[in-house]
Every structure is written in C-alpha cells, then in structure tokens.
Amino acid sequence: MRIAVIGTGYVGLVAGTCFAESGNDVVCLDIDQEKIRKLRDGHVPIYEPGLEELLKRNVADGRLRFETDYAKSVPGVQVVFIAVGTPPGEDGGADLRYVLSAAESIAKHMTGYCVVVDKSTVPVGTARKVMAAMAKHTKHPFDVVSNPEFLKEGAAIDDFMKPDRVVIGSQSTKATEVMDELYEPFVRTGKPILHMDLESAELTKYAANAMLAARISFMNEIANLCSAIGANVDLVRKGIGTDDRIGSRFLFAGVGYGGSCFPKDVKALARTSKEFGYDFRILDAVEAVNERQKTVLFAKVQKHFGSLEGRKFAVWGLAFKPNTDDMREAPSVVLINALLAAGAQVEACDPEAIEEARKHHLQDRVRYTEKPMEALQGADALILVTEWNEFRRPDFEVVKRSLKSPVVFDGRNIYNRKTLEALGFTYYGIGC
C-alpha cells in the first residue's frame, strides 16, 4: 500500500517506519528541511530504542523515504496520515492550525480517492473540521478517519508492531476496509481492531491518558498521606495492586508525570468538556496534584538542609521518564530551577536527555556529565529524578565517599531505605 505520513515528530516517524517495516511504500513529509536532510542521512532526531536501526533498514530497502514537498508525497497515495503537532493553546485546548493546514495541502495535491487519517491526538470534532477544510480545495473523493496512537515513549516500536488494540473511527465502509487491510499484519495474535464513530475514537485517546494520569496523581496523593501518617506507599501499592479490579500498573509514587501526552491531554480534555458545557472537576484536581507533586523533592531538600545557598547537588535523571530524551513537562526542570533560585549549584547526569535539557532554560546554569559518579564529586546530596537502569544499582560505598554528606533523595523509590540507612545514608523517598 502507498502511504504518506505528514509530520516526522515522535508519532509520525514511528508510524511511518513501522508501516514500511510491514512492506508498505511510505513517504514521510515535513516542512523542516534540516530535519529531512538528517533523516535522509540516517540521523533520527529523537531517542527511541530500536527506531534508528529500523529506519535505516527500510530506507536502504527502498520502502521509506523523506520529502519536504507535498507535490512529491501525496499524489497517488492510498492513505495519508496527519501526524503533526497539536500544542496546547493559551486556554488549554489543542491548537489545530497545523492539522488543518496539512489537510488543506493534502486536498490541493491529491489525485484521486484516498483515506485521510487523523493520527495526531486531537479533540472531538476534529475529523469533521478536516473534512470541511479539505472540501474547499479538492473535488476528488476522500474519507477522513480517526486513528489515535497509544505509544509509550521508550517502547514505541513494540507498541506499534504489537498493539493492545487498534482504534478506528470512521463513517465510511470503504475507508474502514482500507484501514483493516493496513493494520491486519499487526493484529495476527488476536488483538482487536475496534471500530467506532469518529467522535468516540477521538475521545478514546484523551480518556485513556486522563485515566492513567488520574491513577498517577491518586497514588502521589496516597504517598503524601503516607508521609504524614508514617505509612509506606510501596506496601499500600502492593496491597491495592493485587486487587484484580485495580491492577498493578501506574501505581508507583513519584515526582509527577510529564512528557508530550499526559499534561497536554488532561488540559485538552478539560477544555473540550467546558466547550460542551460540562465541568470535568476531577481533571482539574489531577492536574493540580501533578503540578504540586513536582515540588515535593525540593521541599524535602530544603527542609533537610535549610539554606541552600552555595550548596551543590547531583541530579540523576533529566528526561520525564527512562528510555527517552523527552524533556517536555519534565519534573527535573521544576526541581532544578527551584534549586538554582535558592542559590544552589547543580550537576546533572542523564544517558540521553542532556542536549534536550540545554533547550529547557538550563543551558548555562547547570553542569552536565554523562557519567553518574562524576556528578557526585563534592555534592551535598544525590537527588534521583528519573529511574534509568544505569542508576538502579550504583556502588553505594563509592557514592558515599564521593558526597560531602551521605544523603539521598529518591524521587522514584528505587532504592531500599534499610539498605542505605545501614550504610550510613540519610534517605528520603516519596511516601516511604
């Protein structure tokens, strides 16, 4: 099948590469000429395990190419995926200018019937807006489909190739058949393709992310309560996670969620609700709890040391989660900015996110190192923010010798309190 993917961000690049891997002829388009030049040379602009190798193989085999021109990308294709950014507007709603611009450009360059697929996370009603935008610029027949993505950063290739489910919102039998054919290679193990109306498909992505965000914020509230009453959130997590009605996923306490999806999607769903006259109050609480949670580690540091003026702290982990270089809405940014504002020095380490961190207002005020132990030299404490595997089993005797004082602030509860205290450390976790 001939496919075009508009946008070479996280979603578009993973989707295009995986569709090529399943034997399709794929062209990925982006207006950023420098990004396309790098992709043609095999340089992937994001860190996602397995993506670069997959991309290079499909480019070499002639199934995947990159363009900046709609005239070289859209004519003759059967399916066009819109995977451009939908950044939050000032009111929290999704900004659709890039989606609608892409739709208009597709309409101007299509040469026959094609299925246009909203792959970007978009609010309810977007598919119908895309239809209206396209109808102004083409007389060729087309159908618009909503096909939200459910990719986890750090595991996106596996998620795409072996999805839990595929959601297809469509009002056209013909378009549904095309989409079923396209996704058939990915669901041979029996995972479902869920067919629904456009509005339900658009809402499904927001509902899924909002539910997961709510679980995280709920457990962080439980963790804060545990700190207040002397309970252990890890034991509480196990106690409720073994209940089949609840399950064990997304129940880990920490310093709040970040990334490209949860913060944006919670805001966008709340905005959509208001547009339809419904006050979705739990979403406001989820967001408020998350923002407050990002300040918890700093509060613990300040309470322990008092004045932070002139002190130095080693921060392990910058990305919002392991196995990605994504710094969007990362809790580390809130923490580091607070430390700097209090007069402290920061030396930070992350396996992949240092270059992205430089773009998030941290460039000139933070010293970076790629080796975790280097960041510890002469620091007053270690602060763990992101639970990369590289940070899980350090030699704590070396850690202790490197620090001015043996203090660890564990923002992800990956270390054992009893073990560290037996070694002479002062240990602070989240709710334990």
ABEGO torsion letter per residue (X at the ends): XBBBBBEABAAAAAAAAAAAAAGBBBBBBBABAAAAAAAAAGBBABBBBGAAAAAAAAAAAGABBBBABAAAAABGBABBBBABBBBBBAAGBBBAAAAAAAAAAAAAABABBBBBBBABBBBBGAAAAAAAAAAAABABBBBBBBBBBBBBBGAAAAAAABBABBBBBBABAAAAAAAAAAAAAAAAAGBBBBBBBAAAAAAAAAAAAAAAAAAAAAAAAAAAAAAAAGBBAAAAAAAAAABAAAEABGABBBAEBBEAAAAAAAAAAAAAAAAAGBBBAAAAAAAAAAAAAAAAAAAAAAAAAEBABGBBBBBBEABABBGBABABGBAAAAAAAAAAAAGBBBBBBBAAAAAAAAABGAAAABBBBABAAAAABGBABBBBABBBAAAABBBAAAAAAABABBBBBBAAGABBAAAAAAAGBBBBBBGX
